[in-house]
Amino acid sequence: MNSHPDQLDHLDHLVLTATLLLASACAHAPPAASPSAAPAPFTVRGQPAEVVEGVTTIRAATARFASLDSAVAVGYPHDSPQCYANGTTGAMGYHHVNRGYVDAQLDLAKPEILLYERHPDGRYTLSAVEFIIPYTRWPADSTAPVLLGVHLKRYDDLRIWSVHMWVWKENPSGLFADWNPRVQCPGAAAAMTHN
């Protein structure tokens, strides 16, 4: 089969143009979306094996929530109006409560609250989780609920039992401390104290 030289030049030109367009598109395309990277986990030290295993379980369940959009997809709200800080003691961050998880059960894979830091550029970083049980589900005059061998604390002002776990941002005050001195609230933050 003989081809006319003009036809080959035209065909070669089309192939070359298509190749250049494809190469240019690939070079200028944004990188392929990758799964949201959770903050780098730190080593949990000085805790019983039950707690270390629990932290591993919580991290596995919440790593996808490094992206706030992923948390929203399973029922956590996108917006949280206040960042909670307590002077030099530190801050907690923004509390995103999944009301569908608020009951009398404590499930490591379904923390009731995710705590995020919001950065000046608008990014959110997952810092901690909080497990809560309201007094309406576990009366205040009862024995405290227990999670990983730790008794939840009573917060009469909020009418809940609660425990924080700093599983994504190391806390020099402790894994179960309320406030983390390494967490900051942007601008004016609401002060919050617990009785």
Residue pairs with C-beta under 8 A, 6 or more apart in sequence:
35 64
36 64
36 66
36 67
36 70
37 66
38 59
38 62
38 63
38 64
38 65
38 66
38 126
38 168
39 66
39 125
39 126
39 127
39 168
39 169
41 59
41 167
41 168
42 170
44 51
44 52
44 55
44 175
47 55
47 175
48 149
50 148
50 149
51 148
51 149
51 150
51 175
54 108
54 147
54 148
55 165
55 167
55 175
57 108
57 109
58 108
58 109
58 111
58 129
58 165
58 167
59 167
59 168
61 108
61 109
61 110
61 111
62 111
62 114
62 126
62 129
62 167
62 168
64 70
65 71
65 76
65 114
65 126
66 125
66 126
66 168
68 76
68 78
68 96
68 116
68 124
69 78
71 96
71 98
71 114
72 78
74 98
75 98
75 99
75 100
75 101
76 96
76 97
76 98
76 114
77 96
77 97
78 96
80 94
80 95
80 96
80 116
82 94
82 189
82 190
83 91
83 92
83 93
83 94
83 118
83 185
83 186
83 189
83 190
84 91
84 92
84 93
84 94
84 95
84 185
84 189
84 190
84 191
84 192
85 91
85 92
85 184
85 185
85 189
85 190
85 191
85 192
86 178
86 179
86 191
86 192
86 193
87 191
88 181
89 173
89 179
89 181
90 171
90 173
90 179
90 180
90 181
90 182
90 183
91 179
91 180
91 183
91 184
91 185
91 189
92 115
92 128
92 164
92 178
92 179
92 180
92 183
92 192
93 115
93 116
93 117
93 118
93 127
93 128
93 183
93 185
94 115
94 116
94 117
94 118
94 124
95 113
95 114
95 115
95 130
96 113
96 114
96 115
96 116
97 112
97 113
98 110
98 111
98 112
98 113
98 114
101 107
101 110
101 111
101 112
102 112
102 132
102 133
102 134
102 137
103 133
103 137
104 133
104 137
104 138
106 131
106 133
106 145
106 147
108 147
108 148
111 129
111 130
111 131
111 165
112 130
112 131
112 132
113 129
113 130
113 131
113 132
114 126
114 128
114 129
115 126
115 127
115 128
115 129
115 130
115 164
116 124
116 125
116 126
116 127
117 124
117 125
117 127
117 169
117 183
117 184
118 124
118 186
119 125
119 186
120 186
125 168
125 169
126 168
127 166
127 168
127 169
127 180
127 183
128 164
128 165
128 166
128 167
128 168
128 169
128 171
128 180
129 164
129 165
129 167
130 162
130 163
130 164
130 165
131 147
131 152
131 162
131 163
131 165
132 152
132 160
132 161
132 162
133 145
133 152
133 160
133 161
133 162
134 159
134 160
134 161
135 159
135 160
135 161
136 159
138 145
138 161
140 154
140 156
140 159
144 151
144 152
144 153
144 154
144 161
145 151
145 152
145 161
146 152
147 163
150 163
150 176
152 161
152 162
152 163
153 161
153 162
153 163
153 194
154 161
155 161
155 162
155 194
155 195
156 195
157 194
157 195
158 194
163 176
164 176
164 177
164 178
165 175
165 176
166 174
166 175
166 176
166 177
166 180
167 175
169 180
169 182
169 183
170 182
171 177
171 180
171 181
171 182
172 180
172 181
172 182
173 179
173 180
173 181
178 194
